[in-house]
Amino acid sequence: MGADMYLYMDIGAPELLIVRTHAGHTFADNEKLTVTLDMNKALFFDKDTMDNLAY
């Protein structure tokens, strides 16, 4: 296992929210989670080109 785990979250939008978290956390499939985003660390990418939208 690596140091990170990726969660693919259905937030009711047309696209999934992908969250990277520490692999030490454990989650059950379909578990409901509350997510708080640190916008100073958030990264956003174009879904088609995968370009970072900050640049």
SVG drawing of the C-alpha trace seen along z (x, -y; Angstrom):
<svg xmlns="http://www.w3.org/2000/svg" viewBox="-27 -30 31 32">
<polyline fill="none" stroke="black" stroke-width="0.4" points="0.0,0.0 1.1,-3.5 0.9,-6.6 -2.2,-7.9 -5.7,-6.6 -8.2,-8.1 -11.9,-8.3 -14.3,-8.7 -17.3,-10.5 -20.8,-10.9 -21.8,-14.5 -24.9,-14.7 -23.2,-16.6 -22.7,-15.3 -19.0,-14.4 -17.5,-12.6 -15.4,-14.4 -12.0,-12.7 -10.4,-13.1 -6.8,-12.1 -6.4,-11.2 -3.9,-9.3 -4.0,-5.6 -4.2,-5.0 -7.9,-5.9 -10.4,-3.2 -13.8,-3.7 -16.6,-1.3 -18.0,-1.1 -20.9,-3.5 -20.2,-5.0 -21.5,-8.6 -18.8,-11.1 -18.5,-14.7 -15.7,-16.4 -14.1,-19.7 -11.9,-21.2 -8.8,-23.2 -9.0,-25.5 -5.3,-26.5 -4.4,-23.0 -7.2,-22.2 -6.2,-21.5 -8.6,-21.6 -8.1,-20.0 -9.9,-20.1 -11.6,-16.7 -10.9,-16.4 -7.3,-17.7 -6.2,-17.0 -4.7,-20.5 -4.3,-22.2 -6.8,-25.0 -4.6,-27.2 -2.1,-27.8"/>
</svg>
